[in-house]
Structures are given as structure tokens and as C-alpha cells.
Amino acid sequence: MRESVLVLDFGSQYTQLIARRVRDIGVYSEIRPFNEPLERIKKSQPKAIILSGGPASVWDKGSPSPNAGILDLGIPILGICYGMQLIAYLLGGRVEHSKRREFGPAEIEVADSSGIFADVPRKTGVWMSHSDRVLELPKGFVSIATSENSPVAAMKDKSGIIYGTQFHPEVVHTALGKEMLSNFVFRVAKCEGSWTAKSFADTAIKEIRAKVGDSKVICALSGGVDSAVTALIVQRAVWDKLHCIFVDTGLMRLNEAREIVESFKDLGLNLIHIDARKRFIDKLSGVGDPESKRKIIGEEFIRFFENEASKIEGAEFLAQGTLYPDVIESVSVKGPSAKIKTHHNVGGLPEKMNLKLIEPLRELFKDEVRAVGRELGLQKEILDRHPFPGPGLAIRIMGDITEEKLDNLRLADAIFIEEIKRAGIYDDIWQAFCVLLPVKTVGVMGDERTYENVVALRAVTSLDGMTANWARIPYEILEKISARIINEVRGINRVVYDVSTKPPSTIEWE
Ligand code: XMP
């Protein structure tokens, strides 16, 4: 059984961060719903359990509560914020309900420098975000830290395996938060810490080899890092029994299709390259509505993929680059978010084609996928490439699509990317791209009046694409990009910079 720490999710915005921090220090961590049945918890044999924070109050009617039996399992437990209040409440302590929120930096005074506070100085800065607080400890517990506002800023039980912190050790604003989590994981829960990109890849390769046996695996390559790393892991497991399919939709960036084919051939992947450019542009001709474009692209993609896959005899598996954040969306206590845009992927394929799924990255976050890719020798250009949407440039040309618009957009986009790479800021940006607007404006070039299109530059910083801020690209670089696009791309006489955050805007324009 792999060594693991389970995080029960009570709806905190930091739940994912807790799991990431624990993995960062070398122990596999997984998020489960707050009401995970006891039997399933026991079956996973976790070395420790962390109860996340959350927006509720233990006094609220119907507030989320774990199966109380988890406190009797004898497994080390750390409750963070709401998690700590729950432990106190469930074990008979007194939690004060307050409408006043303590939010932001605070200083704690440590009273017991063992356990989670080993090697932590007597006074240290932490991050608070709570309204309720523990006023009386449950029987058998002691306070191990105080702050100006919290008589119990941290607590532990006498046996030293159940801990609670009123503050958030998982956020960087808690100066020694990483040390505290490390102390919990290694000193209290006695983990060994064997979770590394290499050990992950080795195990995944062995498991896939055993699962696939003598049959074959198909994988759709998009050029993005997730499908590339998926393919590499499967390749190391089953070698030539993996068949990768790359459908060139004609909606990719400048030279991208060629680069994808070349780099994957260099990696020794068994690659089928389908040139479907004409079909896609024909089908999209005259279509302006974003969701209709997505639908057409999704359907066409599946058609080509299915057709090609059906030629591969004995294929029983489909490898997909599903990541951990995609998986946990569905188990979170927060309600499912409204569908804003339908994201095109190959999700509908396995049932339709009667294929079994292989998803080696299901347990990983994006940065971990990159670490695994690095371990397997994937080129930096693919590893660190900005995410690119399935429908490609089709959703970056507002309105209908023509070859000419695609060519112009590709050129403008290549200039933008080249300049931010040259300025050394590419890796600081989550996504940067151009959008071609169907708007004509008046300009003057030489002595001539011009009446041409506008290109919008979009560059955002983000952790996961769910929220985003516009990148503060220095004016001098923007100036250069604008001048080059207007001079070098035909039909463009104006460049604008998008300064909208997500929400309320989205990253893509369509
Ligand atoms: P939005 O525009 O929704 O984008 O803020 C969030 C992230 O998702 C990408 N995106 C897509 N990816 N198919 C995809 O595979 C799509 O239809 C699609 N639409 C948006 C977008 O590039 C960003 O990374």
C-alpha cells in the first residue's frame, strides 16, 4: 500500500493547496469528500488525515461533519481552522460563534515546541482566516499556542496524535507553515516520504504494463504537456503497443503541427499524423457562433479519431491526460460550477468506442506532470508550453473563420510569443495569445488612410486557469509587440491590450 495522507475537504479554498504542500514534502496526498465513509478511509490505510478549513460554522444547521469515528481510528489527525473547530466541537469542547472575522497575518506564541512545532521559534507569523474560535478545549487536549485573538491558536491531545491549528499552515503567509506540515507528516505521522516524480513514473509504468498485457493502447496527442506525458508513460510501459494519433485540425499555432510531429517522432513514439485541415476549415466555413464552432470541432475530431483508431486491430485501451484537478471537481463539497463554455476533449470517446481508460496522471497536479515529463526526457518546449484550447485558433478569431484570417492570426501570435520569450517573461505567464477582432478601424500608414482589423493581446497569470489576472507586461515590450504586429501582419492596423480579470471575464474571448 502506497504511503498517503488523506485530506477531507470541508470546502476551503485552500484544500488543494494542503494536498500540494504535503506532496511537495514527499508524501502522496489525496483529497476526499468530508463525509467519506469510515470503511473507505480504513481501506486506504492512510498514515494521517487532515481536516481542511471551510466556510461553515459548527453551529450552522447542516454544517459538514465527518464520520465521528475517524477520531477513534488511532490515525494521526490535523484539523485546520474549521477542521480544528470540528474536532473541539465533536469531542465536547466549546466553540464560540462569532460574526467577526479575523483575517490576515497574526503572531502566535508557541507553548510546546514538540510535535508540529518542533524547531519552530517561540514567536512566529501565521495566516488567520476565521470567525469562530475554540474557547474551551475538549477533555484530554492542551493548548500549544496562543495569539492575541485566539486563546487556542493550536491544540493537541495528550497522546500527541490529534492536532488542530486555528491558522493555515498550508499558505505561504504562514512563515514556517511548511515546517509545521513536515513535522506533522514526518514526526507525528511517521511517514517515510517516498513520493517523487521518478517513483511515481516507475509505479505507473509497472501498473500499466500489467493492465495492458498483450493488447494495444491508443492515445490522442494534442501537442500539450498532459497528453505528451501520458503518451510517454504508456510508451515506457508497452513500447510499440502504443499508437498515438495526432489530428492536425489546421487550427494550431505557427509551425506547431510540424513541431509536434517532429518532436514525438524524436521521442520514438508510434505516431499517426492525420492531415484534416481542409475538412475542418470547410466545416467551419460561415460559422460564427462560439458554441457551434466548438461542437463542430468536437464532432469532427471524434470522427477522424474513431476512423483511424478502428484500423488498429486489438486496441482495447485509450490513454487520456486527465489531471487531478479535473477529478476532484466532482467530489468537492462545493456544488458543481455552471457550464460557461463546453470544453472540447476526447471525453466521449471511450464509451462510444468500447475502450477501457488509462489515465496515469489522474493523481497529479500540473506542476507534478511537468516534473514527471522532465524525468522522462520531454523537451522543454513541450513541457513549459502555455496551455492551448482544443478548438485552437477557431475560438481566437471572433466570428467566422477563413484561411486568410488564420494565417494573419498565426503570424501575429508568433510575434507576441517570440517577444515575450525574448524578454524572458514567457514562463511567468500562464497563457499569452492574440485574438483577431472582426472590427475595422481607421489608421494612417505613410500618407495613406487605412481601414483594417484590430488584434487584441491577451496575457494572463493564473495558477489553474480557474481565476486569472492580466499580466503586467512592461510598456516597452508591449510597444515593441504592437509595432511589429502592425508592420509585419497584413490587414492589421491597431493592437489593443486586454486588461480584464477572470472572473468576470474569461481567459479566451469566445
Ligand atoms: P476560459 O476561457 O474558460 O478558459 O477562462 C480557461 C482555460 O480553458 C481553456 N479553454 C479550453 N480548452 N477546450 C479546451 O480544451 C475549450 O473549448 C476551451 N475553452 C477554453 C483556455 O485556453 C484556458 O486555459
Boltz pocket constraint, residues with backbone or C-beta under 6 A from the ligand:
constraints:
  - pocket:
      binder: B
      contacts: [[A, 294], [A, 340], [A, 341], [A, 342], [A, 343], [A, 344], [A, 345], [A, 387], [A, 388], [A, 389], [A, 390], [A, 391], [A, 431], [A, 465], [A, 466], [A, 502], [A, 505], [A, 506], [A, 507], [A, 508], [A, 509], [A, 510]]
      max_distance: 6.0
